[in-house]
Amino acid sequence: MFEFSALPSLLGWFYVSIFVVAAGCAVVRRLPVRRFLFLPFVVLTLYGIVSIHTQEWFAVSNTWKEWNQSSRSKMDNYSGTYRAQYLETFYPVLEKQGVEFVSVADVDPREFLYVRMYLYPILVRSVDTKEKDQPIDRFVIVSKKSMDVLPRGEVLAESEGKVLLQLIGGE
Amino acid sequence: MTAVFELMYSVLLAAIVYWVVGFVFVSRLTRQRPLSKLEFGLQSIFLGAFGTSLVQFFGSLMGIGLLETFFATGVGFLVLLLRSRPAKAFPRRSSLFERFSWILLGVSLGFLGMRATAAPMYTWDAVAFWTPKMVALWRDNAVNIDGLKYFNHPEYPLFVPLTGATQFFLQGWPNHIAAKASLFFVAAAGLLTFFAWCWRTFPPLKAFFWSVLLLSLFVLRDHVGGEYAGTADLFVGLVALLGTLRILEGNWRLGLVQLAFLPWVKSEGLVFAGSFLAAAFLFQPLLRRFIIILSSVIILPWQAFIRAQPIDTSQYFKFDEIYARSWLEYAAYSVHAFREEFRQLTKWNMTFWWGAVAVLTHLREVVQHTGMRVIVLALLAQLVVYLFVFTVTPEEQASFIAAAVSRLSLHLAPSVLALAAWLFSTTKRERTDEISNQKS
């Protein structure tokens, strides 16, 4: 059996006050008196407005430091070396070679999003160098440390600890 | 300051093209109900951004490059602008208080702009598909379905990706900051249009109150200049907001044109636009032909294009495991989710409170006023659809709701606030005057 007495605590002051104020307005016709009904909620709204803008104000000095940089620096603040590696180093080489597919080894999910974006329209496959017998494309981007686990290849480009390899005898 | 200048030329060039495109439409659609000069210019930029991206899509379908279409659109609409009759402006003078308020609003918006352009897009959705689609459109110089499929959600419409890709074209490289700056510029035009409307429509103190309340919503600020900048949910809310304003004041044609762009912003906008247009179709017989033409030109092309493609959407309809679900329980959880969301004062301030009280205290008027009836019906329909989606989603319900409820509420909040502002800040006579002029 539903207990109506539980309704106020379920709805909370927010929803209960909606009905109380609406009912009050239905009963009270005089405008100055009606304004008293709304006054606490106007004050609460203004408090929220001032509060959010105060937070914004205190964050300005940090924002200013970041804002006053070049676009490339701003992008690198959030995605590290991905732009320099994939967009500016590896993509031009792959494009010149007419490559359609490239494997990328040992990247975390977030890095993979950037790789996929910056190398488009070259299609990217993520591979795990620890797994044996998995297909790897003829062109592969891998960290210098993991190069040795791959078949022999020619280094076409290098950037920030990663190399673009053209495997000899790869797929 | 060189960081600013490297962006300005491309953002301003795009803004000029958007203004020219929007001007042609806004001037034709507001002949009987003029806007103030400032509102006219801002509304033109906002509407023009959507119009330009849609024309770029049409151009791509005809085999014309996106960049070429962008410039051709600018030149073509400039010719139309120069040949059109000068638009009337609503004459008004601003008081000292109004000018001071604009400075404060401008400073608040400026802080947001600084935040927006201090960082690239970094939220998961922006990095997973919104920004990559910008790169795909830029590299292909065309709308290529294979590129869109490669980056998830190929059915998502292209306003945000095309706006960003245009910046990549003008910058010559995928400059994420320029894309974000352009999106901020368009969003700012929408917000400033709302401020200008408030100042034209309400007494000064109330105009300032509602303007600064909208600008103070945490979720809105987060989508304009924070973590979620670069995604499309903000624009669903702003398009619905500006459409709501025009319907409230009786500028039906401009309002409906604005609302027709909802499905061009995000897939959720399809039901939203459908609700607005269907309700308008029902209650405004003189606008029925206009609504049909509008839907055919703005809504239908992308929907037809997507449905003609071999896209696998089965992931959204995996209902097999869920028929054993207790529907009532899931529906109740969905209702509780929105109940909790709407009373989050840190996210929404008192927006939904003001909206609910406004409607309840003016219920008879809302039912009798055609515009308000359409708006309330559309908002309720959209909310019901979200509740339905939360109930039947194949994904784990709690996680899905946690990830989605704030941004879906952002679709509704600005229009709810505008409706509350209208009901509390105009006199019954002013609203009654609009009722008698509903034929435009």
Interface residues (C-beta under 8 A of the other chain):
Chain A: L11 G12 F14 Y15 S17 I18 F19 V21 A22 C25 A26 F41 V42 L44 T45 G48 I49 I52 H53 E56 W57 A59 V60 T63 W64 E66 W67 N68 Q69 S70 S71 K74 M75 N77 Y78 S79 L87 R110 L113 Y114 R116 M117 Y118 Y120 P121 L123
Chain B: M1 T2 A3 E6 L7 S108 F111 L112 M114 R115 T117 A118 A119 P120 Y122 V127 A128 T131 P132 V135 A136 R139 D140 G147 Y150 F151 W173 P174 N175 H176 I177 A178 F209 V212 L213 S216 F218 R221 R339 F342 R343 L345 T346 N349 M350 W353 W354 A356 V357 L360 T361
